[in-house]
Amino acid sequence: MKIRSRAFKVGIMAAGTAFTKLAGILSAVILARCLSTTDYSTYRQVLLAYGTVAPFMAFGLPRALYYFLPGEEKRAGGVLLENLVPLSVMGFVFMVGLWCGGADLLAGWFNNPGLASALVIFAPYALFMLPQGAFTACMMARDRVQHVAVFRPVSKLVMVAAVIGIAMLLGGAEGAIIGAVVGTGLVGLPTIWLMFHVCRGGAWNFSLGGIKKQIFYGIPLGLSAMVGTIAGNTDKLLVSSMGAPEQFAVYVNGAMQLPLVGIVTGSVIAVLLPDMAKHYKAGEKDEAIEIWKRAAVKCGFVLIPVGIFLAAMSSDIMALLFSERYRESGVPFLFYALILPLRSISFSTPLLASGKTKLLLTESTGNLLLNAVLSYYAIKIYGVYAAAAVTLLTSYVWASCVNSYLICKVYGTSPLNLIPVRKLLTAFVVSLAGLVVVLVIKSLDLTTIYKVLFGACMYAFIIIIAYLKLEVFPKRHFTKNMFKIFR
């Protein structure tokens, strides 16, 4: 059955992304409690190493299927093979590279001698995982959203269960890594079968020329993804290489973005981006910017109060999730939580709608270089937690200022007309009022779990009452409008 509703597709993608990230957080929470700090650090460094190089190895090929596969009936299977073959080859190259000395090089870079043996065990992971990266694009290109809705959560559960189960059975970082490889292998076969199944019919022949077309199409996408991934992991990479493994374990728990960002901003932008692009192409730039501003306000009314609450309760939340051993993870988590309000303004969307994607790559590269240089010296002078502060600083000063300048230049508008400051300031003031109550609760002699739960309930109550009073959303049909607010 094919599902063509855009809103439904967006909901499916948002839910799948949220579930995947939540499952990843759950896995980290359990492993942080079961493994020693050193073993946990090794496991997270292995995943960081793979996550950093994966976009480079993928060449942007999974996203190329969005272009080459839709509407292809004569040789859909051949197009799929032209995508999966180079992905499998790169996975094999990664595996052999780790076995032939790459593991020792990475272990030296990450300042963790025990990482080398872990990476040797981990090597087959890329061979299984890289081809699976094409799954979502393949399903969406063939209009099989229901496959994504069912299979992504199930496959993620299998992988998480394998990691946790084998880690508990064998113990140590090696157990968790073996679990990751086994889980990915178990999911790999049904993933490949499903992709072949939806592409059945027509010829299965593939050619070197077809592979080259997809690679050349995907390289710019892969470069952009690689720069974005490295920029997002700059602080973690530097902390890993400049600090002790135990310091990295504490830091990496707090240096995370919550799934809420993808749910809120991702869903809204996916729905509105086509309309913005239509207005831009029609020369109606002001209308496109107004659509974007309305989306920023709606996102801001959620992300601003959430970010402030998480920052206020950062150390308690980290202790509740990862145990008291990782209470200091609240320091980087505080800085990352304060980035949430900025995420309500998706600066990349207007540039995507205008087709000026090269500007995004330029901005991301500049942000990467600035963040890397400042983080390096900040860590040397102030310690590892300074990297999170630099990430917060560059997010607000560089990313927001440069992107605002680029958007104003492309759309011919002024900075004063770009950001809906008054409405976003309303959410900020309301959040500060709720923050007073949270700080009072934080000072009470309560256990950590009661502080977090009681603080969250009181804070949410204050925010909702204030929003009703200010008519952020209508008082009538409150429940109905809460579901409609992001439509």
C-alpha positions as CSV (number, residue, x, y, z in Angstrom):
1,M,0.0,0.0,0.0
2,K,1.3,3.4,-0.9
3,I,0.8,6.4,1.3
4,R,1.0,9.8,-0.3
5,S,0.0,12.2,2.5
6,R,2.9,14.6,3.1
7,A,1.9,15.3,6.7
8,F,1.7,11.5,7.4
9,K,5.2,11.0,5.9
10,V,6.6,13.8,8.0
11,G,5.1,12.3,11.1
12,I,6.5,8.9,10.3
13,M,10.0,10.3,9.7
14,A,9.9,12.3,12.9
15,A,8.6,9.4,15.0
16,G,11.2,7.1,13.5
17,T,14.0,9.6,14.1
18,A,12.8,10.2,17.7
19,F,12.6,6.5,18.4
20,T,16.0,5.8,17.0
21,K,17.6,8.5,19.1
22,L,15.7,7.5,22.2
23,A,16.8,3.9,21.8
24,G,20.4,5.2,21.4
25,I,20.1,7.2,24.7
26,L,18.6,4.1,26.4
27,S,21.5,2.0,25.3
28,A,24.0,4.6,26.6
29,V,22.1,4.9,29.9
30,I,22.3,1.1,30.5
31,L,25.9,0.7,29.3
32,A,27.1,3.6,31.5
33,R,25.7,1.8,34.5
34,C,27.0,-1.6,33.5
35,L,30.5,-0.9,32.3
36,S,33.5,0.7,33.9
37,T,34.2,4.3,33.0
38,T,37.2,3.2,30.8
39,D,35.2,0.5,29.0
40,Y,32.3,2.9,28.5
41,S,34.6,5.5,27.1
42,T,36.2,3.0,24.7
43,Y,32.7,1.9,23.4
44,R,31.7,5.5,22.8
45,Q,35.0,6.4,21.1
46,V,34.5,3.5,18.7
47,L,31.0,4.8,17.8
48,L,32.4,8.4,17.5
49,A,35.1,7.2,15.1
50,Y,32.7,5.4,12.9
51,G,30.1,8.2,13.0
52,T,32.7,10.8,12.0
53,V,34.1,8.9,8.9
54,A,30.8,7.3,7.8
55,P,29.5,10.3,5.8
56,F,32.8,10.3,3.9
57,M,32.6,6.6,3.1
58,A,29.0,6.8,2.0
59,F,29.7,9.5,-0.7
60,G,26.2,10.8,-0.2
61,L,25.0,7.7,-2.0
62,P,21.9,7.0,0.2
63,R,20.5,10.4,-0.6
64,A,21.2,10.0,-4.3
65,L,18.4,7.4,-4.3
66,Y,15.9,10.2,-3.7
67,Y,16.9,11.5,-7.2
68,F,17.5,8.3,-9.2
69,L,14.9,5.9,-7.9
70,P,11.5,7.7,-7.9
71,G,9.5,6.9,-11.0
72,E,12.1,4.3,-12.2
73,E,10.2,1.2,-13.4
74,K,12.4,-0.3,-16.1
75,R,15.5,-1.1,-14.0
76,A,14.7,-0.1,-10.4
77,G,16.7,-3.1,-9.1
78,G,19.7,-2.1,-11.2
79,V,19.6,1.5,-9.8
80,L,19.5,0.0,-6.3
81,L,22.5,-2.2,-7.0
82,E,24.4,0.8,-8.4
83,N,23.9,2.3,-5.0
84,L,24.5,-0.7,-2.8
85,V,27.7,-2.0,-4.5
86,P,29.9,1.0,-3.8
87,L,28.5,1.3,-0.3
88,S,29.5,-2.4,0.3
89,V,32.9,-1.8,-1.2
90,M,33.5,1.2,1.1
91,G,32.4,-0.9,4.0
92,F,34.9,-3.6,3.0
93,V,37.7,-1.0,2.6
94,F,37.0,0.4,6.1
95,M,37.1,-3.1,7.6
96,V,40.4,-4.0,5.9
97,G,41.8,-0.6,6.7
98,L,41.2,-1.1,10.4
99,W,42.7,-4.5,10.3
100,C,45.8,-3.3,8.4
101,G,46.9,-0.6,10.9
102,G,44.1,1.9,10.9
103,A,43.0,0.8,14.4
104,D,46.4,1.7,15.9
105,L,46.3,5.1,14.2
106,L,42.9,5.9,15.6
107,A,43.8,4.6,19.0
108,G,46.7,7.0,19.1
109,W,44.6,9.9,17.9
110,F,41.9,9.2,20.6
111,N,44.6,8.9,23.3
112,N,43.3,5.4,24.3
113,P,45.6,2.4,23.7
114,G,42.8,0.0,24.5
115,L,40.8,1.4,21.5
116,A,43.0,-0.5,19.0
117,S,41.7,-4.0,19.9
118,A,38.2,-2.7,20.1
119,L,38.3,-1.3,16.6
120,V,39.7,-4.6,15.2
121,I,36.6,-6.3,16.6
122,F,34.3,-3.5,15.4
123,A,35.7,-3.5,11.8
124,P,32.9,-5.7,10.1
125,Y,30.3,-3.2,11.4
126,A,30.7,-0.9,8.4
127,L,30.4,-3.8,5.9
128,F,26.9,-4.4,7.4
129,M,25.9,-0.9,8.2
130,L,26.8,1.2,5.2
131,P,24.4,-0.6,2.8
132,Q,21.7,-0.3,5.4
133,G,22.1,3.5,5.2
134,A,20.2,3.4,1.9
135,F,17.1,1.8,3.5
136,T,15.1,5.0,4.3
137,A,15.8,6.7,1.0
138,C,14.9,3.5,-0.9
139,M,11.6,3.1,0.9
140,M,10.6,6.8,0.6
141,A,11.6,6.9,-3.1
142,R,9.4,3.9,-3.7
143,D,6.6,5.4,-1.6
144,R,6.7,2.6,1.0
145,V,6.4,4.8,4.2
146,Q,4.8,2.0,6.2
147,H,8.0,-0.1,5.8
148,V,9.9,2.7,7.4
149,A,7.3,3.1,10.1
150,V,7.5,-0.6,11.2
151,F,11.0,-1.7,10.3
152,R,13.1,1.2,11.7
153,P,11.9,0.8,15.3
154,V,12.0,-3.0,15.2
155,S,15.5,-3.0,13.7
156,K,16.8,-0.5,16.2
157,L,15.3,-2.5,19.1
158,V,17.1,-5.6,17.8
159,M,20.4,-3.8,17.6
160,V,20.0,-2.3,21.1
161,A,19.0,-5.6,22.6
162,A,22.1,-7.3,21.0
163,V,24.4,-4.6,22.3
164,I,23.0,-4.7,25.9
165,G,22.5,-8.4,26.0
166,I,26.0,-9.4,24.8
167,A,27.7,-6.6,26.9
168,M,26.1,-8.1,30.0
169,L,27.0,-11.6,29.0
170,L,30.6,-11.1,28.0
171,G,31.3,-7.9,29.9
172,G,33.6,-5.0,29.0
173,A,33.8,-2.8,26.0
174,E,34.5,-5.8,23.8
175,G,31.1,-7.3,24.7
176,A,29.2,-4.2,23.8
177,I,31.2,-3.9,20.5
178,I,30.6,-7.5,19.6
179,G,26.9,-6.9,20.3
180,A,26.9,-3.9,17.9
181,V,28.4,-6.0,15.1
182,V,26.1,-8.9,15.7
183,G,23.0,-6.7,15.9
184,T,23.9,-4.9,12.7
185,G,24.5,-8.2,11.0
186,L,21.2,-9.6,12.1
187,V,19.3,-6.6,10.8
188,G,21.3,-6.4,7.6
189,L,19.8,-9.3,5.8
190,P,16.2,-8.4,6.2
191,T,17.1,-4.8,5.4
192,I,18.7,-5.7,2.1
193,W,15.9,-8.1,1.3
194,L,13.2,-5.4,1.8
195,M,15.1,-3.0,-0.5
196,F,15.3,-5.6,-3.2
197,H,11.6,-6.5,-2.6
198,V,10.3,-3.0,-3.2
199,C,12.5,-2.6,-6.3
200,R,11.5,-5.9,-7.9
201,G,10.3,-5.9,-11.5
202,G,12.3,-4.7,-14.4
203,A,16.0,-5.4,-15.2
204,W,18.6,-5.9,-12.6
205,N,21.6,-5.1,-14.7
206,F,23.9,-2.4,-13.4
207,S,26.9,-0.7,-14.9
208,L,30.0,1.2,-13.9
209,G,28.6,4.3,-15.6
210,G,25.5,4.1,-13.5
211,I,27.6,3.8,-10.3
212,K,29.7,6.8,-11.4
213,K,26.5,8.9,-12.0
214,Q,25.3,8.2,-8.5
215,I,28.7,8.9,-6.9
216,F,29.2,12.2,-8.8
217,Y,25.7,13.2,-7.8
218,G,26.2,12.2,-4.1
219,I,29.7,13.6,-3.6
220,P,28.5,17.2,-2.9
221,L,25.9,15.8,-0.5
222,G,28.5,13.6,1.1
223,L,30.9,16.5,1.6
224,S,28.2,18.6,3.1
225,A,27.2,15.8,5.5
226,M,30.8,15.1,6.4
227,V,31.5,18.8,7.2
228,G,28.3,18.9,9.2
229,T,29.1,15.7,11.1
230,I,32.6,16.8,11.9
231,A,31.4,20.2,13.0
232,G,28.9,18.6,15.3
233,N,31.5,16.3,16.7
234,T,34.4,18.7,16.9
235,D,34.2,19.2,20.7
236,K,33.9,15.4,21.3
237,L,36.9,14.6,19.0
238,L,39.1,17.2,20.7
239,V,38.1,16.1,24.2
240,S,38.7,12.5,23.2
241,S,42.2,13.2,21.8
242,M,43.3,15.8,24.5
243,G,41.7,14.4,27.6
244,A,41.8,11.1,29.5
245,P,39.3,8.3,28.5
246,E,37.5,8.8,31.8
247,Q,37.1,12.5,31.0
248,F,35.7,11.7,27.6
249,A,33.1,9.3,29.1
250,V,31.8,12.0,31.4
251,Y,31.8,14.6,28.6
252,V,30.2,12.6,25.9
253,N,27.1,11.8,28.0
254,G,26.3,15.5,28.4
255,A,27.3,16.6,24.9
256,M,24.1,15.4,23.2
257,Q,21.2,16.8,21.4
258,L,17.7,15.6,22.4
259,P,15.4,13.9,19.9
260,L,12.9,16.8,20.5
261,V,14.9,19.0,18.2
262,G,14.4,16.6,15.3
263,I,10.7,16.1,16.1
264,V,9.9,19.8,16.4
265,T,12.0,21.6,13.8
266,G,12.4,18.6,11.4
267,S,8.7,18.0,11.2
268,V,7.8,21.7,10.7
269,I,10.5,22.4,8.2
270,A,9.7,19.3,6.1
271,V,6.1,20.4,5.8
272,L,6.9,24.1,5.0
273,L,10.0,23.8,2.9
274,P,8.1,22.9,-0.4
275,D,5.8,26.0,0.1
276,M,8.8,28.3,0.8
277,A,10.6,27.0,-2.3
278,K,7.4,27.6,-4.4
279,H,7.2,31.2,-3.2
280,Y,10.8,31.8,-3.7
281,K,10.7,30.6,-7.3
282,A,7.7,32.8,-7.9
283,G,9.6,35.8,-6.7
284,E,7.5,36.1,-3.6
285,K,10.5,36.2,-1.2
286,D,8.6,38.1,1.6
287,E,6.0,35.4,1.7
288,A,8.6,32.7,2.0
289,I,10.3,34.5,4.9
290,E,6.9,35.0,6.7
291,I,6.3,31.2,6.5
292,W,9.8,30.6,8.0
293,K,9.2,33.2,10.7
294,R,5.9,31.6,11.7
295,A,7.6,28.2,11.9
296,A,10.4,29.7,14.1
297,V,7.8,31.1,16.5
298,K,6.0,27.8,16.8
299,C,9.2,25.9,17.4
300,G,10.4,28.6,19.8
301,F,7.4,28.2,22.1
302,V,8.4,24.6,22.6
303,L,12.2,24.6,22.5
304,I,12.9,27.8,24.5
305,P,11.2,26.6,27.7
306,V,12.5,23.1,27.3
307,G,16.1,24.3,26.9
308,I,15.9,26.5,29.9
309,F,14.5,23.8,32.1
310,L,17.1,21.2,31.0
311,A,19.9,23.7,31.6
312,A,18.5,24.4,35.2
313,M,18.3,20.7,36.0
314,S,21.3,19.5,34.0
315,S,23.3,17.9,36.7
316,D,20.3,16.2,38.3
317,I,19.1,14.9,34.9
318,M,22.5,13.4,34.1
319,A,22.7,11.8,37.6
320,L,19.2,10.4,37.1
321,L,20.0,8.9,33.7
322,F,23.6,7.8,34.0
323,S,24.0,7.4,37.9
324,E,25.8,9.7,40.3
325,R,29.1,8.7,38.8
326,Y,28.3,10.9,35.8
327,R,26.8,13.9,37.7
328,E,29.5,16.1,36.2
329,S,28.1,15.3,32.7
330,G,25.6,18.1,33.7
331,V,28.3,20.7,32.8
332,P,28.4,20.0,29.1
333,F,24.7,19.2,29.1
334,L,24.0,22.6,30.5
335,F,25.7,24.3,27.5
336,Y,24.1,22.0,25.0
337,A,20.6,22.6,26.5
338,L,21.2,26.4,26.1
339,I,21.7,25.8,22.3
340,L,18.1,24.4,22.1
341,P,16.4,27.9,21.9
342,L,18.6,28.7,18.9
343,R,17.5,25.5,17.2
344,S,14.0,26.9,17.0
345,I,15.3,29.1,14.2
346,S,16.3,26.7,11.4
347,F,18.7,29.0,9.5
348,S,19.4,26.4,6.8
349,T,15.8,26.3,5.6
350,P,15.6,29.6,3.7
351,L,18.9,28.8,2.0
352,L,17.6,25.3,1.0
353,A,14.4,26.8,-0.3
354,S,16.4,29.2,-2.4
355,G,18.7,26.5,-3.8
356,K,21.8,28.2,-2.4
357,T,23.2,25.1,-0.9
358,K,26.8,26.1,-1.5
359,L,26.4,28.9,1.0
360,L,25.4,26.3,3.6
361,L,28.6,24.4,2.9
362,T,30.7,27.6,3.2
363,E,29.0,28.5,6.5
364,S,29.4,25.0,7.9
365,T,33.1,24.9,6.9
366,G,33.8,28.3,8.6
367,N,31.9,27.2,11.7
368,L,33.9,24.0,11.8
369,L,37.3,25.8,11.6
370,L,36.4,28.4,14.1
371,N,35.0,25.9,16.6
372,A,38.0,23.6,16.2
373,V,40.6,26.4,16.8
374,L,38.7,28.0,19.8
375,S,37.9,24.6,21.3
376,Y,41.6,23.5,21.1
377,Y,42.9,26.4,23.0
378,A,40.0,26.5,25.4
379,I,40.6,22.9,26.4
380,K,44.3,23.6,26.8
381,I,43.7,26.6,29.0
382,Y,40.4,25.8,30.9
383,G,40.0,22.0,30.6
384,V,37.7,19.7,28.6
385,Y,34.4,21.3,29.7
386,A,35.4,24.5,27.9
387,A,34.7,22.7,24.6
388,A,31.0,22.7,25.3
389,A,31.1,26.5,26.1
390,V,32.9,27.2,22.8
391,T,30.2,25.1,21.0
392,L,27.5,27.3,22.6
393,L,29.4,30.5,21.7
394,T,30.1,29.6,18.1
395,S,26.5,28.5,17.6
396,Y,25.1,31.8,18.7
397,V,27.8,34.2,17.4
398,W,29.0,32.6,14.2
399,A,26.2,30.4,13.0
400,S,23.4,32.8,13.7
401,C,25.1,35.9,12.6
402,V,26.6,34.5,9.4
403,N,23.4,32.7,8.4
404,S,21.3,35.8,9.1
405,Y,23.6,37.8,6.8
406,L,23.4,35.2,4.1
407,I,19.6,35.0,4.3
408,C,19.2,38.8,4.3
409,K,21.4,38.9,1.2
410,V,19.5,36.1,-0.7
411,Y,16.1,37.3,0.2
412,G,16.7,41.1,0.1
413,T,15.5,41.8,3.6
414,S,16.9,43.4,6.7
415,P,18.1,41.8,9.9
416,L,15.5,43.6,11.9
417,N,12.7,42.0,9.8
418,L,14.3,38.6,9.8
419,I,14.0,37.3,13.4
420,P,10.6,37.5,15.2
421,V,12.2,38.8,18.3
422,R,9.1,40.0,20.2
423,K,7.3,36.7,20.0
424,L,10.4,34.6,20.9
425,L,11.1,37.0,23.7
426,T,7.6,36.2,25.1
427,A,8.5,32.5,25.4
428,F,11.8,33.5,27.0
429,V,10.2,35.7,29.7
430,V,7.6,33.1,30.5
431,S,10.4,30.5,30.8
432,L,12.3,32.6,33.2
433,A,9.2,32.9,35.4
434,G,9.0,29.1,35.5
435,L,12.7,28.9,36.1
436,V,12.3,30.7,39.5
437,V,10.0,27.8,40.7
438,V,12.4,25.2,39.3
439,L,15.3,26.7,41.2
440,V,13.3,26.7,44.4
441,I,12.5,23.0,44.0
442,K,16.1,22.3,43.1
443,S,17.1,23.7,46.5
444,L,14.8,21.5,48.4
445,D,16.1,18.4,50.3
446,L,14.6,15.9,47.9
447,T,16.0,12.9,46.1
448,T,17.1,13.4,42.5
449,I,14.2,11.7,40.8
450,Y,11.7,13.7,42.8
451,K,13.5,17.0,42.1
452,V,13.4,16.3,38.3
453,L,9.8,15.0,38.2
454,F,8.3,17.6,40.5
455,G,10.3,20.4,38.9
456,A,9.2,19.3,35.4
457,C,5.5,19.1,36.4
458,M,5.4,22.5,38.1
459,Y,7.4,24.1,35.2
460,A,5.1,22.7,32.5
461,F,2.1,23.8,34.5
462,I,3.4,27.4,34.7
463,I,4.3,27.5,31.0
464,I,0.9,26.2,29.9
465,I,-1.0,28.5,32.1
466,A,1.1,31.5,30.9
467,Y,0.6,30.5,27.2
468,L,-3.1,30.3,27.7
469,K,-3.2,33.7,29.4
470,L,-1.2,35.2,26.6
471,E,-3.3,33.4,24.0
472,V,-0.4,31.7,22.4
473,F,-3.0,29.1,21.5
474,P,-6.8,29.3,21.9
475,K,-8.3,28.3,25.3
476,R,-11.1,26.4,23.7
477,H,-10.4,23.0,22.4
478,F,-7.1,23.0,24.2
479,T,-6.2,19.4,23.6
480,K,-7.1,19.6,20.0
481,N,-5.0,22.6,19.4
482,M,-2.0,21.2,21.1
483,F,-1.9,18.5,18.4
484,K,-2.5,21.1,15.7
485,I,0.0,23.7,16.8
486,F,2.7,22.5,14.3
487,R,0.5,21.9,11.3
